[in-house]
C-alpha cells in the first residue's frame, strides 16, 4: 500500500479510536498532532494528556494557560471551548501556548486533532461566528 493524503485520513481516525479504546479506563485523553508521510512511511503524533495534569475544574495545562494569559493576547475566558469556523473548517478553541509569540492558540478539530493558530486569526474567526455577542478587540 502506498500512503496518500486520502488514505491517511481513514488511518488517522482508526489509530485515534484504537488508542482511545485501549486507554478508556485510565483517565488519559488522546488527540492527534501533526504527521508526515511518504509513499512508504507514515509518522503520526499522538498526544496523550494525563488526568493528573488537570486541575479541580478538569482544565488541562493549555486550558489553564488560556484562562490565565489569554487576556494579554486579547482573548477572553468565554472563548475557551467555543466552536469557530477557521479556513472553512470547524474547530473548537482548546487552549493557549503563552510561550509562542505568534502561533499560540490551540484549536481542535471534531476528530480530536490539535492545530496551532495565531491569536489574531482566532479573534477574527470568533468575532465572525459570534457577531451578535460582545466582540473581542482585534
N, C-alpha and C positions, 0 to 999 in steps of 0.2 A: 504494500500500500504506500502510495506517495502522499505526503501531507500537503494539503492545500488549505487556504483560509476557510473555505466552505466546510471541508471535512473536520476541521478542528473545532468548529462551533459545537457540533454534537459530542465530540470527545470531551471538551471542557465541561459541559453540563454533566456528563456521565461521571467524570472524575470528581466533580464537586458533590454530586449526590452520593457517590460511594464513600467519600471521606466523611461527609456529614453523617451517614448511616453508621459508619464504624465508630464515630465519636459521639453518638447521640446521647449517651448517658454520662458523659464525662464533664459536662459544663463548658466544653470548648466550642467556640463558634468558629466557623470556617468560611472564608471567602477566597475569591481568586484574585491574584495580582496579574501583572503583565506576563507575557510569554514570548518565546521566539521559536521559529521553526525554519527548517529547510525541507527539501523533499524527503529526506530520510530520518530527520531527527526533530523532536518537539520537546521544548522545555517549558514548563508551566510553573508559575509561582503560586503556591497555596499558602494563604495567610491564616494562621490559627490564633485566636485570642482566648486566653485563659480566663475563666470566670473569676479567678483571684485578681485579675487586672481590672476588675470593675469595682466601682465604689458602692456604697449602700443603696444608691438610686439605680444601680445597674449600668452606669455610664462607663464606657471604655476610656482609655487614655486620650484618644483623639477627640472623643466627645467632651471630656472634661477640659481639654485644651481649647476647644471651640467655645465653651461657656466662659472660660477664664480669660482668654486672649482675643476672642473674636471681635470685641469692641475696637481694639486697636487697628483692625483691618476693615472696620466699618460694617461688621456683621453683627446681627442681633441674636440673642439666645433663642428667640422663637423660630429662627430659620432652621435650626438643627432638626433633622428628621422630616423636613418639608420636601415634597416632590417638585422637581423642576424639569423643564424641557431645556436641554443643552445640546446644541448641534443636532437638533431634530430627533433626539432620543430622550427617554425618560430616565431620570436619576433621582436618588434621594441624597440630600445633604447629610453626610455622615460624620464629619469632624474637621479638625484643623491640625495642620503641622506648622506650629509657630516658628520653627527653626528654618523654614524655607521662605525666602524672601518673595518669590513670585508665584509659583505653582504651589499653593499651600492648603487648598480646601479639598478634603476627601469627599468624593461623590460615589455612590454605589448604584450599580445597575440592578434591574429587577432579578437578575440571576445571581447577584451577590458579588460581582466583580467590582473591585475598588479602583477608581481612577483619581488622578490629581488634576485640579484645575485652578486657574488664577482667581483670587477672591473678587477682583473687579468683574470678571465674566460671570461669576456665580451671582453677584449682586444684581447685574443686569437681567439674568435669567429669572431670578427670584421676583424682581420688580415686574417683569413681563407676565409672570404667572399670577401674581397676587396684586394686580394693579388697583383693585378696589380697596386694598388694605393700606395701612400706613407704609410708605415706601422707605427703603433703606437708602441712605445717602450714598450715591455712586461716585 
